[in-house]
Amino acid sequence: MGQFAAYAVSKIPFVSRLVLFGREGNEDFLEGIKLDFIDSFSALGRDVKLSASTNPGDIEGSDVVIITSGVPRSPGQDRLDLAKQNARVVAYYSKMIAGYAPDAIIMVVSNPVDVMTAVALECSGFIPSRVFGLGTHLDSMRLKSYIANHFSVHVSEVHTRIIGEHGETMVPLWSATTIGGIQVQNLPEFSSLPKDEFVECVKVAGSEIINKCGATIYGPGEAIATIVRTILGNENRILSVSAYIRSEVNDIGDVCIGVPVRINRKGVFPVPIRISEEEVSGFQRSVDRIKSITSEVLSDLKSENAEIDKKNNVVHENDLLF
């Protein structure tokens, strides 16, 4: 998925420089991808400065750094099962980004994305507006597609969003769903809309794709590129991503989770909203779940970091992690 995401991003007109960064030992693989990209750029007539690197210094000056690293989710595996394992990876790269690209915006794709966004925020030391995750953006697009198909309208006529966890406790905002500018609940066909079925399809969409072909590639890749284009183009679009909220959603907050945000060159800015009582209840459950996992993961990271320092007899006065 990371490869296609990079390729999709490379086609954005605002992108003039792209670094394919990976861990040491993957030099040949990265170089191969680079050469393949160059052939593609030649065919498309694109002029992008491209490099493949395992040297952190090469990300200096980056506007956006996308973290896709981590252990992929296995068929049937809950995203939250990955949390502690992938947290170490995200923590490492977040500290690296803070050191070499301190002015960048960090976008997290690694799962479970809400928890990993919190890890990146904590470990980078960046302000909340400059760290976010893919969150429920793709989930919202999937729901949008199902609704458009049900009402036999062009997908661009549907505006909807899912908030909360990118996972089991996601919350569809039917109160904020419109078709052609008309509140969906005001349409006669709304009574026959299989809402629960659609939401369940969104929840299992990723697993179903993984079961059938091994990985989700094109959907996430294009979703990532859409967000990067929104940032670099300073578009001020409102999309649903994982971001740190204080009290913007019915005074619920202090967590990184999927919410509507305004996105531009400065980062992501949660949009204060009020939702229905049923949606508030669902969102609170989602927040409580993510808060609990996040707290445990960050606590474990802190303990591991302290244990390593103890073994090495090292004191980090200016440690980027904690």
C-alpha positions in Angstrom: 0.0 0.0 0.0 2.9 2.4 0.8 4.2 2.0 -2.7 0.9 2.8 -4.4 0.3 5.7 -2.0 3.7 7.2 -3.0 2.8 6.7 -6.6 -0.6 8.4 -6.2 1.0 11.3 -4.3 3.7 11.7 -7.1 0.9 12.6 -9.6 -0.2 15.6 -7.5 0.7 18.7 -9.5 2.0 20.4 -6.3 4.6 17.6 -5.7 8.0 18.5 -7.0 10.1 16.2 -4.7 9.4 12.8 -3.3 11.6 10.7 -1.0 11.0 6.9 -0.8 12.3 6.2 2.7 12.9 2.8 4.2 14.9 0.9 6.7 18.5 -0.1 6.2 18.8 -3.4 4.3 16.0 -2.4 1.9 18.2 -0.3 -0.4 17.9 -2.5 -3.5 14.1 -2.8 -3.1 13.8 1.0 -2.7 16.0 1.6 -5.7 13.9 -0.8 -7.8 10.8 1.1 -7.0 12.5 4.4 -7.8 13.6 3.2 -11.2 10.0 1.9 -11.9 8.6 5.3 -10.9 11.1 7.1 -13.1 9.9 5.1 -16.1 6.3 6.0 -15.2 7.2 9.7 -14.9 8.7 9.6 -18.3 5.6 8.1 -19.8 3.4 10.7 -18.1 5.7 13.7 -18.8 6.1 14.3 -15.0 9.1 16.1 -13.7 9.5 15.0 -10.1 12.8 15.0 -8.2 12.8 11.4 -6.8 15.1 9.7 -4.4 15.2 6.4 -2.6 17.0 6.4 0.8 17.6 4.9 4.2 19.4 8.0 5.3 17.2 10.1 7.7 19.0 13.3 6.5 17.3 13.0 3.1 13.9 13.9 4.6 15.1 17.3 5.6 12.9 20.1 4.3 9.9 17.8 3.8 6.4 19.5 3.9 4.6 16.2 4.6 5.9 12.9 5.9 3.7 9.9 5.6 4.3 6.9 8.0 3.0 3.7 6.6 5.5 1.4 8.4 4.4 -1.4 10.6 3.3 -5.0 10.7 0.4 -5.5 8.3 -2.9 -6.7 9.7 -3.6 -10.4 9.2 -6.9 -11.7 7.9 -9.4 -11.5 10.7 -7.1 -9.7 13.0 -8.5 -6.7 15.0 -6.7 -3.5 14.3 -6.1 -2.9 18.0 -4.2 -6.2 18.3 -1.5 -4.5 16.4 -1.2 -1.6 18.8 1.8 -2.4 21.0 3.8 -4.0 18.1 3.4 -1.1 15.7 3.8 1.6 18.4 7.5 0.9 18.6 7.9 1.5 14.9 5.8 4.6 14.8 7.6 6.0 17.9 11.0 5.5 16.3 10.0 7.2 13.0 8.2 10.0 14.8 11.3 10.9 16.8 13.4 10.7 13.6 11.0 13.0 11.7 11.1 15.5 14.6 14.9 15.5 14.4 15.3 15.8 10.7 12.1 17.5 9.4 10.9 19.6 12.3 8.7 21.8 10.2 6.9 18.9 8.5 3.3 17.7 8.9 3.1 14.0 9.9 0.4 11.8 8.5 0.0 8.4 10.1 -1.4 5.4 8.1 0.0 2.6 10.3 -2.8 0.7 12.2 -4.5 0.9 14.6 -4.4 4.4 13.2 -6.1 6.3 16.0 -3.6 4.9 18.6 -0.6 5.3 16.3 -1.6 9.0 15.7 -1.4 9.5 19.5 2.0 7.8 19.6 3.3 10.0 16.8 2.0 13.1 18.5 3.5 12.2 21.8 6.9 11.0 20.4 7.4 13.8 17.9 6.6 16.6 20.3 4.8 18.4 17.5 1.7 20.6 18.1 -1.6 18.7 17.5 -2.4 20.5 14.2 0.7 19.0 12.6 0.1 15.3 13.4 -2.9 13.4 12.1 -3.9 9.9 10.9 -5.8 8.6 7.9 -8.6 7.8 10.4 -12.1 7.4 9.1 -11.5 9.2 5.8 -11.6 6.0 3.7 -14.5 4.6 5.8 -16.5 7.8 5.0 -15.8 7.3 1.3 -16.9 3.7 1.4 -20.2 4.7 3.1 -20.6 7.5 0.6 -20.3 4.9 -2.2 -22.9 2.6 -0.7 -25.4 5.5 -0.2 -24.9 6.7 -3.8 -25.6 3.3 -5.2 -28.7 2.9 -3.1 -30.2 6.2 -4.2 -28.9 5.8 -7.8 -27.1 9.1 -7.8 -23.6 10.3 -8.6 -21.2 9.8 -5.7 -20.4 13.5 -5.7 -24.0 14.3 -4.7 -23.6 12.4 -1.4 -22.0 14.1 1.6 -21.6 11.9 4.7 -19.0 11.0 7.2 -18.0 8.5 9.8 -16.4 9.6 13.1 -14.8 7.7 16.0 -12.5 4.7 15.8 -11.3 3.4 12.5 -12.6 0.1 13.5 -15.4 -1.7 15.3 -16.9 1.3 17.2 -17.0 3.8 14.3 -20.0 6.1 14.2 -21.9 7.1 11.0 -23.3 10.6 11.2 -26.7 10.2 9.6 -27.7 13.6 11.0 -25.0 15.1 8.8 -25.7 13.1 5.6 -27.1 14.9 2.6 -27.9 14.0 -1.0 -27.9 16.9 -3.5 -28.0 19.2 -0.5 -31.1 17.5 0.9 -31.0 16.0 4.4 -31.1 12.3 3.8 -33.7 11.8 6.5 -36.1 14.0 4.5 -36.1 11.7 1.6 -38.9 9.0 1.4 -36.4 6.3 0.5 -34.5 6.8 3.7 -36.9 4.5 5.5 -35.6 1.6 3.3 -32.0 2.5 3.6 -30.2 -0.5 5.1 -28.1 1.6 7.5 -26.8 -1.1 9.8 -25.9 -3.3 6.8 -24.0 -0.5 5.2 -22.0 0.3 8.4 -21.2 -3.4 8.9 -19.9 -3.5 5.2 -17.7 -0.5 5.9 -16.3 -2.2 9.1 -15.3 -5.4 7.3 -14.3 -3.9 4.0 -10.6 -3.9 4.7 -10.7 -7.5 6.1 -12.6 -8.7 3.1 -10.1 -7.2 0.7 -7.2 -8.7 2.7 -8.9 -12.1 2.7 -9.4 -12.0 -1.1 -6.1 -10.5 -2.4 -3.8 -10.1 0.6 -3.7 -6.3 1.1 -5.6 -3.1 0.7 -3.8 -0.9 -1.8 -5.7 1.3 -4.2 -8.4 2.7 -1.9 -6.0 3.7 0.9 -3.5 5.0 -1.6 -5.9 7.3 -3.3 -7.4 8.4 0.0 -3.9 9.3 1.2 -3.2 11.3 -2.0 -6.4 13.2 -1.7 -5.4 14.4 1.8 -1.9 15.3 0.7 -3.3 17.3 -2.2 -5.6 19.1 0.2 -2.7 20.1 2.4 -0.3 21.2 -0.4 -3.1 23.0 -2.3 -4.1 24.8 0.9 -7.7 23.8 0.1 -9.3 24.2 3.5 -11.5 21.1 2.8 -13.3 19.4 5.6 -12.4 15.7 5.8 -12.7 13.1 8.5 -9.3 12.1 9.8 -7.8 11.0 13.1 -6.8 14.1 15.0 -6.4 15.2 18.6 -9.6 16.8 19.9 -10.1 18.7 23.2 -13.9 19.2 23.3 -15.0 19.9 19.7 -17.5 17.1 19.5 -20.2 17.6 22.1 -17.6 18.5 24.7 -16.0 15.0 24.4 -12.2 14.9 23.8 -8.6 14.5 25.0 -8.0 11.8 22.5 -6.8 11.2 18.9 -9.8 9.9 16.9 -11.7 10.3 13.7 -13.4 13.7 13.5 -14.2 16.3 10.9 -11.3 18.7 10.4 -10.4 21.6 8.2 -7.2 20.8 6.4 -4.7 23.3 4.8 -0.9 24.0 4.6 -0.7 24.5 8.4 -2.2 21.2 9.2 -5.5 19.9 10.6 -8.0 21.8 12.7 -11.0 20.0 14.3 -14.4 21.5 13.4 -16.7 22.0 16.5 -19.9 20.1 15.9 -23.1 19.0 17.7 -24.5 15.6 16.8 -27.6 13.6 17.8 -28.0 11.9 21.2 -27.6 8.5 19.7 -24.4 9.6 17.9 -23.0 11.2 21.0 -23.5 7.9 22.9 -21.8 5.9 20.1 -18.9 8.4 19.9 -18.4 8.4 23.7 -18.0 4.6 23.5 -15.5 4.9 20.7 -13.6 7.5 22.6 -13.5 5.5 25.8 -12.2 2.4 23.8 -9.4 4.4 22.0 -8.4 6.3 25.2 -8.0 3.0 27.1 -5.8 1.4 24.4 -3.8 4.6 23.9 -3.1 5.0 27.6 -1.8 1.4 27.8 0.3 1.6 24.7 1.9 4.9 25.7 2.6 3.6 29.2 4.3 0.5 27.8 6.4 2.6 25.5 7.5 4.8 28.4 8.4 1.7 30.5 10.3 0.1 27.6 12.2 3.4 27.1 13.1 3.6 30.7 14.2 0.0 30.9 16.5 0.5 27.9 18.0 3.6 29.5 18.5 1.7 32.7 20.3 -1.2 31.0 22.5 1.2 29.1 23.0 3.5 32.0 21.9 6.4 29.8 20.2 9.6 30.9 18.4 11.5 28.1 18.0 15.1 29.3 16.4 16.2 25.9 14.8 12.9 24.9 12.2 13.3 22.2 10.0 10.5 23.4 8.9 11.3 26.9 
